[in-house]
Amino acid sequence: MSLGHEKDRFASRLASIPGIQPMPSIGDWILLQVEAPAELARRVNRRMEPGVMSVPRNLQGAVRIHVGDPKANERLLQTLRDLVA
């Protein structure tokens, strides 16, 4: 599966989570518009591993995540569902 295909699939799944809005992104990263980005990133990184989610400088209300393999992406999706529910 190509990175582009996995990125599109992952972004579509992310968009199904209330309160998370994928934004146009470059490369193997996806920007997400969220409420309380620093808090969400802290909680995701604590539950998964440091650096999974980061808060970009000079961009209000957003976090960025790396597009990984489908298994890692599914784990991140489940973590986000748990934390924003």
C-alpha contacts under 8 A as a table, 3 or more apart, distances in Angstrom:
res1	aa1	res2	aa2	distance
1	M	5	H	6.60
1	M	6	E	6.77
2	S	5	H	5.27
2	S	6	E	6.31
3	L	6	E	5.09
3	L	7	K	5.88
3	L	28	D	7.36
3	L	67	V	7.88
4	G	7	K	5.06
4	G	8	D	6.18
5	H	8	D	5.22
5	H	9	R	6.19
6	E	9	R	5.01
6	E	10	F	5.90
6	E	67	V	7.67
6	E	69	D	7.73
6	E	70	P	7.02
7	K	10	F	5.09
7	K	11	A	5.98
7	K	28	D	7.28
7	K	30	I	7.89
7	K	67	V	6.14
8	D	11	A	5.17
8	D	12	S	6.12
9	R	12	S	5.19
9	R	13	R	6.31
10	F	13	R	5.13
10	F	14	L	6.11
10	F	67	V	7.63
10	F	73	N	6.87
11	A	14	L	4.97
11	A	15	A	6.16
11	A	22	P	6.17
11	A	30	I	7.37
12	S	15	A	5.17
12	S	16	S	6.78
13	R	16	S	5.33
13	R	17	I	7.36
13	R	77	L	7.62
14	L	17	I	5.62
14	L	20	I	6.73
14	L	21	Q	7.37
14	L	22	P	6.92
14	L	77	L	6.70
15	A	18	P	7.45
15	A	20	I	6.06
15	A	21	Q	5.51
15	A	22	P	6.13
16	S	20	I	7.83
17	I	20	I	5.76
17	I	80	L	7.91
17	I	81	R	6.44
18	P	84	V	7.63
18	P	85	A	7.92
19	G	34	V	6.07
19	G	35	E	7.16
19	G	84	V	7.33
20	I	32	L	6.25
20	I	33	Q	5.91
20	I	34	V	5.29
21	Q	32	L	5.39
21	Q	33	Q	4.97
21	Q	34	V	6.74
22	P	30	I	6.80
22	P	31	L	5.86
22	P	32	L	4.41
22	P	33	Q	6.22
23	M	30	I	7.08
23	M	31	L	5.34
23	M	32	L	5.72
23	M	33	Q	6.78
24	P	30	I	7.47
24	P	31	L	6.97
25	S	29	W	6.41
25	S	30	I	5.25
25	S	31	L	5.82
26	I	29	W	6.27
26	I	30	I	7.29
28	D	66	H	5.89
28	D	67	V	5.27
28	D	68	G	7.99
29	W	64	R	6.47
29	W	65	I	5.54
29	W	66	H	4.45
29	W	67	V	5.65
30	I	64	R	5.51
30	I	65	I	5.42
30	I	66	H	6.40
30	I	67	V	6.99
31	L	62	A	6.56
31	L	63	V	5.80
31	L	64	R	4.41
31	L	65	I	6.65
32	L	62	A	5.39
32	L	63	V	5.34
32	L	64	R	5.99
32	L	65	I	7.89
33	Q	61	G	5.69
33	Q	62	A	4.45
33	Q	63	V	6.69
34	V	37	P	5.91
34	V	61	G	5.59
34	V	62	A	5.56
34	V	63	V	7.14
35	E	61	G	5.98
35	E	62	A	7.75
36	A	39	E	5.47
36	A	40	L	6.23
36	A	61	G	6.76
37	P	40	L	5.12
37	P	41	A	6.00
37	P	55	V	6.57
37	P	61	G	5.81
37	P	62	A	5.75
37	P	63	V	5.80
38	A	41	A	5.21
38	A	42	R	6.11
38	A	55	V	6.40
38	A	63	V	7.92
39	E	42	R	5.15
39	E	43	R	6.25
40	L	43	R	5.19
40	L	44	V	6.08
40	L	83	L	7.76
41	A	44	V	5.16
41	A	45	N	5.93
41	A	53	M	5.30
41	A	54	S	6.01
41	A	55	V	6.96
41	A	63	V	7.08
42	R	45	N	5.30
42	R	46	R	6.07
43	R	46	R	5.12
43	R	47	R	6.20
43	R	83	L	7.70
44	V	47	R	5.20
44	V	48	M	5.97
44	V	49	E	7.70
44	V	52	V	7.33
44	V	53	M	6.77
44	V	79	T	6.95
44	V	80	L	7.24
44	V	83	L	7.80
45	N	48	M	5.20
45	N	49	E	4.87
45	N	50	P	4.63
45	N	51	G	6.20
45	N	52	V	5.80
45	N	53	M	6.31
46	R	49	E	6.04
46	R	50	P	6.61
47	R	79	T	7.69
48	M	52	V	7.16
48	M	76	L	7.83
48	M	79	T	7.99
49	E	52	V	6.05
50	P	53	M	7.66
51	G	54	S	6.14
52	V	65	I	6.17
52	V	66	H	6.91
53	M	63	V	6.56
53	M	64	R	5.69
53	M	65	I	4.88
53	M	66	H	7.52
54	S	63	V	5.56
54	S	64	R	5.38
54	S	65	I	6.69
55	V	62	A	6.46
55	V	63	V	4.54
55	V	64	R	6.28
56	P	59	L	6.01
56	P	62	A	7.07
56	P	63	V	6.26
56	P	64	R	6.89
57	R	60	Q	7.99
59	L	62	A	6.34
67	V	73	N	6.80
68	G	71	K	7.95
68	G	72	A	5.86
68	G	73	N	5.81
69	D	72	A	5.44
69	D	73	N	6.15
70	P	73	N	5.01
70	P	74	E	6.11
71	K	74	E	5.21
71	K	75	R	6.41
72	A	75	R	5.11
72	A	76	L	6.34
73	N	76	L	5.07
73	N	77	L	6.13
74	E	77	L	4.95
74	E	78	Q	6.21
75	R	78	Q	5.25
75	R	79	T	6.25
76	L	79	T	5.01
76	L	80	L	6.15
77	L	80	L	5.16
77	L	81	R	6.17
78	Q	81	R	5.05
78	Q	82	D	6.18
79	T	82	D	5.14
79	T	83	L	6.20
80	L	83	L	5.10
80	L	84	V	5.98
81	R	84	V	5.56
81	R	85	A	5.82
82	D	85	A	5.59
